[in-house]
Amino acid sequence: MILQSILHLLPLWLFGFLLVILLWPGSLRNDLLLKLALGFGVGQGVDTCLYFFWIMVFGPYTRTLEIVEYILCALLFGMVVLNALRQPRINNKPKAPPILREWVILAGFATLLLASAVGFFLLTVTRPYGTFDAYAIWNLKARFMFLDPQHWQNAFSSALNWKTHPDYPLLIPLNVLRLWEQIGLEVPRAGSVIAATYVFGLVGLFFAAFYHLRDLGQAALAGIFLLATPSVLNIGTAQNADLPLAYYMLAAALLLYLAVLRPYRGYLLLCGLMAGLTSWTKNEGLIFMVILVLLAFVVWFRNPRNLVWLAIGMALPLVNVLIFKLNYAPPNDLIASQSMAALASKLFDLTRYRSILISFSLNLLSVGGWKLPILLIFTVIVLILRRQFSPHEKEAYRVFCYLVLITTMSYCGIYLITPHPLEWHLHYSFERLVLQVFPMILCLPLLGMRTPREWGSENHKTGNDTLPTQKATPNSQ
């Protein structure tokens, strides 16, 4: 069933890969690893958007949908070929050959990646249905829609217990449902395969992004730090939406970073798409998307064309979210069960601020399940290995920092207004919520420190020389 599930996902990955290639500036061969890492998420995300429209218009899944997907892949392939033929050949500046310390770090990353794959498999065997959130929220929606496709709206009934969160978006349930429909059986391994794609897709994105932005040694180091984070495997195998959300948030943040460096149309469209898919993955993604849009407005308020491309990119998933929220989903349990007076009383209750601040202070330094104060350690490393930024990099890094900081602070607001017992809510959700932003937090020291190749040398001032120049592609503005 695992192999069958993977085979059914291949057309989606191909579709996403082709779409990224079409939008990405530069030569077809450039940045293939990063295009692959982004392509699988684009494919699985966009497919669920199209699948939702299909269910609304045509009803339950049919093989016709597969034919439509293959046709779309063929059209995209033709567009990619035509674009490659008419576009001038542009090559990134070649990477320097790896030195010994980079090979050693890369070997460590490969070993840890293999061990993580084995660990993922063993954890999945012990809990094939995931944890409570998987079978009470995400897979429950998929089961409603699979077992009674004529009344699929019952998956979002307000009569369901609030712990099932019927208002949560549908990217994960529709991914699982699609595999069940294609296989013809409700198999628990489908959820495990979807979880695996996002866990190792996140690692692949992390590695590919730092290989693109810096070099092989920094990419391998980034992969090691992420894989060594205990919560990645633990929460990843739970089959819930936190790791997929972390993937889309990281992708959107990195694409925003690239777009600030070089405002290519393709970067902006992909950034908007990934930001929109965060809102289609989990409610917290709506907050992230709004923050990203506001920051983009601050950066490009004098160049509204960039904002238009960003908005076009997020249009498809955002329309899905609006249709779902306005027509099918019941009100959110954090808001619906409270009056304005109750919300106001929480906002002015200083004891809640103190409890949240204490919880964040005690847990934030050792986020991700680390037993060590990992953020403090990274701060010391950056102070020792700090690098200088070029002016463009400095601006992009500043925007990235604001995005991470404001998103993390917004989670404090969620706890502030929660109608549930505050200590209970903090205890059972803090680790998962912080893991959503942890890959972005981890980017901050990795972007701010020298690479292994530069260790022992003087402070370096480096620009992003791997990006093609503005005049090199018709996709640029």
N, C-alpha and C positions, 0 to 999 in steps of 0.2 A: 504493500500500500504506500510505503514511503516513496519508492521509485516511481510509482504511478502518479502520486501527487506532484512530484518534481517535474515529470514529463508534462503534466497539465499546466504547470506554471511557466514552462519555457516560452510559449507564445507571448505571454505578458511581459516577460523579461526582454524578449526580442523587441517588442513594441516600444517599451520604455527606452531601451538602448538606442534604437533608431531615432526616437524623438529627441533624445539628448544630443546625439550626433548632429542632427539637423539644426539644432539651436546653438550648438557650441561653436565659438569662433575658432578659426584656424583650420589647419589641415585635418583630414580624416583620421590620420594615424596619431595625431597628438593627443596626449592625455587619455589614452584608451582605458587605463585602470580606473581613473576617476569617472569616466563616462559609464563604465560598467557598474561601478558602485552607486552612481546616481540612477542609472537606468532601471535597475530592478525595482527600486522604490517608486519611481515614476510609473512603471508598468503596472505594478500591483495597486497603486493608489488610483490612477486614472481608470483602470478597469472597474474598480468598485463604483466609481462615479457613474460610468456608463451602464453598469449592471443595475444600479438603482433606478436610473431612468427606464431601462428595459422592463424592470419589474412593474414600475408604475404604469407604463404604456401598454405592454404586451402580456404582462402576467408572469407566470413561473418560467424558470429557465428552460430553454429549448436548444437543440443543436444549432439552430439558426444563429444564435448568438456567437457560437464558435466560428461559424462561417464569416460573420461580420468582422470578428477579430482578425481572422486571417486576411481578409480583404484590406483592412486598415493597415496591417503589417506590410502587405504587398505595396500599397500606395506609399507608405512611408519609405520603404526600401527604394522605390522608384525616385522619390523626391531626394533622398540622400545621394543616390547615384548622379542624378542631374546636377545637384548642388556641387558635388565633388568635381564634376567635369568642367563646370563653368567658373569654379572658384580657383584663384591662384594658389599654388602650393606654398604653404607656410609651415615652417618647422620651428618648434621651440628651441631655445638654446640648449644644446646637448648637455646632459648631466655629466659631471666629472666621474671617472671610474671610482668605484667604492674602495676605500682604504681598509686596512686590516680591522680596525676597531668597528667599522660599519658592518663588515662581514660577521663579526662576533655578535653584535647586537641583533643583526638580521637572523642569525642562527638561533639566538635566544627567543626571538619573536616566533619563528617557525615552530620551535619546540613547544612553546606555551600555547600556540594556536592549536597544535595537534592535541595537547593535553586538554584544552578547553573543549574541543570537539568530543573527545571521549567523555569528559565530565558532563557535557550537555546530554549525551546519549544516556548515561547512567542515571542522571536526574530525571530525565523524561521517562525512563523505564519505571522508576519508583513512583511517579505521579503522572500517568499518561493523560489524565483529564485536567492537568494543571492544578492550580489552587482555587480557593473559593471564588475569587473574582472571575476566573475563567469560566467555570460552569454555572455561576449564578448571574453573570452579566453578559459576557461576550458570546460564549458558545450557546447560552440559553436563547439569545435572539436568533442565532443561526438555526437552532433546533425548532423553534416556533415556525420559522419560515420554510424549513425543509419538510417538516411533518405535516404542515397545513398550508401549502402555498397559496390556496385560494383566499385565505384569511390571514395573510402575512402581517397585516397591521396589528394583529393581536399581540405581536412581540413587543409593542410599545404601549400596551394598555395601562392606564392609570390605576387599574385594579391590582396590578402586580405590586409586591412588596417594594418599598423604596430602596432596599438593598440591592435590587436587581437593576436599578438606575435605568429605567426604560427610556430616558431622554438622551442617553449617551449616543454619540454618532456611530456610524455603521461600517467604517473601513475594515475593522477586524472581523466582525460577524459576516460580512459579505465575502471576504477572502475565504473564510472557512466554508461558508455555504456554497460558494462556487465549486470548491473541490468536492464536497459531498455530492452535489448535483452531477458533476462529471463522472465521479466514480460510481454513483448510484447507491452508495451506502453511507450511513453516518459512522465514520471511522474516527476514533480519537487521534490517530496519527496525523490527520490533516491539520489539526490545531498545532501539533508539535512541529510540523514542517513549516507552517507559517511563522511560528515563533523562531525557529532556527534561521529562516531567511532574514529576519530583522536583527537578530543578535549578531550573526556573522556579517550581515550587510552593514551594520553599524561599525563593526571592527574594520571591514574593508573600506568603508567611507573614510574613517579616521586615518587609516594608513595611506590611502590614495591622496587624500587632501594634503597631508604633510609632505608626501613625495612631490606633489605638484608645487606646493608653496615653498618648500625648503629643499630637502634632499633625502636620500635613502636612509641614512642613519637616523634622522629625526623621525621619519615615517615609522621605522621599526621601533624606535623608542616610544613613540605615541601608542603604537599597537600594544606594546608590553604593558604600559601603564593602564590602558583600558582593560585588557584581558586579566590583569592582576587584581582588578577591582572585584571583590567577592560578589557584590550585588548584581553585577552584569549577568552572570550565569544563573544566580539564584532567582532573580526576578524574571530573567529572560525565559527560563523554562516554565514559569508560572502561567504562560499563555494569556497574559493580559495585555493591555494597550500601552504600558509605560515605556517599554523598550522601542516599539514602533514610533511612539511619539518622540522619544529621544532622537531617533534616527531622522525624522522629518524636521525637527527643530534644529538639529545640528546641520543638516543639509541646507536649510533656509538661511541659517546664520552664516555659514561658510560662503554661500553664493552671494549674500549681501556684502560680505567682506570683499569678495572678488569684484562685485559691481561697484563698490566705492573706489577700488583701485582702478578699474577700467569699466565704465558704464556701458558695456556691450548689451545690445538688445537681448541676446540669448541668455546672458546671466540674469537679467532682470525678469525675463519671462519664467525661467526656471526657479528663481527665488520666489516669485509670486506663487507659482504652482506648489512648491514645497511648503510655503507658509499656509496656503489654502488647505493643503492636505493635513496639516497639524490640526486644523479646526474640524476636519472630517474624521479624525482619529480619536480625539478625546476633548472634553469641554475645556480643559486647560489650554488646549491649542488655540481656542478662540482668543484667550487673553494674550497669548504669545503673538498671534497674528496681528492684533490691534497694536501692540507695542512696536512690532516691526514696521508696520505701516506709518505710525507716528514718527519713528526715527527716520524712516525713508523720506518723509515729508520735510523734516528738518534739514536733511542732507541735500535734497533736490528741490526745495520749494522754488528755486529760481530756474529749474529745468523740469517743468511739468511733464515733458514727454517721457522722461524716465519713470515717473509715477504712473503714467498711462500704461506703459509696458508691464510694470509690476502688477497693476490692477487686472490687465488682460490675463496674465499668468494665473492669478488666483481666482478667476471668474468661475471656472467649472466646479471646483470643490466648494466654493462659497455658495453658489446657487444650490448645490445639493444640500448643504447645511441649512440654508434658509427654508427650502421646501420641506425638509425633514422636521425642523424645529417648529415651523408655523402650521404644518398640516397633520403631522403624525405624532410627534413627541409630546408627552405631558410636560408640565412645568418642572423646572429643576427643583430637587428637594431642598437645596440650600436656600432658595428664595421663596418658593411657593408656600412653605409652611410657616412663614414669618410675616408679621405686619411691619409696616414702616417704623412704628414705635419700637418694636422689638429689635429691629436692625439698628436703629439709632442708639438704643441703650447699649448694645454691644460695642458700637463704635466709640462710645464715650466711657467704656468700662476699662479703667487703667490696669486692673488686675489681669485682664485678658492680654493686654500688650506685654505685661511682665512675664506671664506664662509662656507666651510665644517666643519672646526674646530669650528667655532662659533655655527653652527647648532648642532653638536655633543655635545658640551659643555653645551648648553642650554637644550638639550633634554635627554641626556644619563642618567643623575642622576635620572630623573623621568620616566624611560622607562616603557613600558607596560601600559601606560595610568594612572599611579599613579599621584595624585596631590601633593604628598610629594616626597622629594629627596630620593627615596627608596634605591638607592645604597649607599648613604652617611649614611643612618640609619643602613643598614646592616654592613657597615664598622665599625661603632661604636659598634654594637652588638658583632661582631667578636673580637674586641679588648678587650671587657669585658669578653666574654665567650670563649676565644681562647683555643684550645686544642693542645697538642703536638702530632706529627705524629711519627709513627715508621719509620725506614729508608725506607722500601719498600713503605709505604704510601706516604712519602715525595716525592719520585721520581714520583709516579703515579699522585700525586696532581700537581706537577710541570708541567708534560706533559699536564694534563688537562688544566691548566692555560694558557700554551702556545697555545693550540688549540683554546681556547676561544678568547684570545687576538689577535692572528694572523687572525682568521676568521673575527672578528669585524673590524680590521684595513683594511682587504681586501675590505670590503664594502665601505670604503672611496675611494678606487681605482675605484670602479664602478662609483661613483659620479664624480670622477675626470675626467673621459674620456667620460661621457655621452654627446651625441650630442644634447640632449634636454635642454631647459632652466634650469639652475642649481637650481634656487630657486623653480621653479615648481616641479622639480624632487624630491628635498628634501622634499617639503611640502607633496606631495601625496604618497611617498613611504617609508619615514624614519620609521614611526611607524611599518609598516609591516616587513621591513627588520630587524629591531632591535628585533622584537618579535621572529624572527627565531632563534636568539642566546640567547634570554632572559632566557629560561629554563636552558641553560648551565651556563649563568652568575649567576643565582640563586643558582646553585649547589655549587659555590665557597664558599660563606659564610656558607652554610649548611654543607659542608664537613669540614670546618675549625673551627666550633664552637662546644661546648659541647652540648650534648643532654639534653632534659628536666630532665631526670633521674640524670644527673650529675650537674645540676644547684646548686650553693651554695657550691660545693665541690672544692677541689684543682684542679689545671690543670691536666688533665688526659693524659697519654700516652697510646694509645690503638692501637693495630694492628687489622687487618681484620680477626678476629678469626672465622667469619662465613664461610669462604671459606674452602673447603676440602683441605687436604694436597696433595702435589705433587704426592706422591706415591700411592694415594688412587684410582686412576682411570686409565684405559688403554687409555683414551683420552688425558692424559697429555704427555708432551714431556720431 
